[in-house]
Amino acid sequence: MTAAPCSVTSSTTEQLAVSAQQLAPMLGLSVRTVRTMDSAGRLPHPVKLNGHAVRWVLDGPMGIRAWLAAGAPDRSEFEARVNAKRTNKRQWSN
């Protein structure tokens, strides 16, 4: 028995991660500014797919939406905040 082909369209699902070209208009920035901000550590860490395709995760604790909700801090500050929240949750769950 073989699996049925999967048909997923962008109109029925939301993207999980976006490229610099897709992220730029979401943030109201140019692609060059997105790349500059990433190089300067002013965006959350992107993920690399297949070793070269760079994408930013939109949702989740380290995603672009969480970063914006936190006031768009520098990468190091954002990661410290997320890690502090994770540590606090672990301490209270024990």
N, C-alpha and C positions, 0 to 999 in steps of 0.2 A: 504494500500500500504506500503510495507516495503522497506527500503533503500537497495541499492545494496551493497554487501560487497566491502570494500575498499582494493585495492591491491597496496601497496606502497613498492617499493624495494629501497635499498640503492644505486643502480646504477642510479636511476632516480631522486632521491632527495638528497639534502645535509642535513646533520645533523644540528639541531639547537643548541644542547648542547652535551657536551662530558664528559665522566668520566675521572678520573685521569689516568686510563690505556690507554685511547685514546688520552688524551692531552699530555702525556709525550713524545711520539715519534714526535708529531707535533712540540714540543718545543726543541727536541733534548736532553731531560732530562730523568732521571729514574723516575719511579712512586714514589719512596721514596722521591726524590728531590721535585717533584710536591707537595706532601703532606707536606713536611717540609716548602716549600715556602708559602703554604696556611696558615699553622699554624703560621708562622712568619709575616703574613700580606703582603706578597710580590706578591700576585696574586690578581686579582679582586675577589670579593665575589662570591662563587659558589651559586647555588640554590639547595634546597633540595626538592626532589620529594618523595611523600608518606612518608615524615618525616625522611627518611633515605638515599635514593639514592642521592648522591652528584654529581652535574653536573655543568660544566662551559659553559656559553652561548658564542657562537662564534662571533656573529654579534651584532650590536646595539651599543649605546653609552657606555655601561658598559661591552661590550664583550671583549673576548681575542684579537681579531684583532685590536680593537680600543686601547687596552692597549699596544699592541706591537707597533702600529703606534705612540703612545705617548712616546715611549722610554722605556717601561716596568718599570714605576715608582712603588714605594710602593703603597699599596692599598689606604692608607689615602690620599696621594698626588694625585693619579689618580681620586679618588672620588671628591676631592676638585676641580680639573680641570674641570671635567664633570659638577659639580654643578655650577661652575662659568660660564661656557658656557651657561647653561640653564638659569641662572639668567640674563645674558646679553641679550639673545634672548627675554626674557619676557619684559625687560625694553625697548627694541627697538620696540617691537610689540605694545606697548601701546600708 
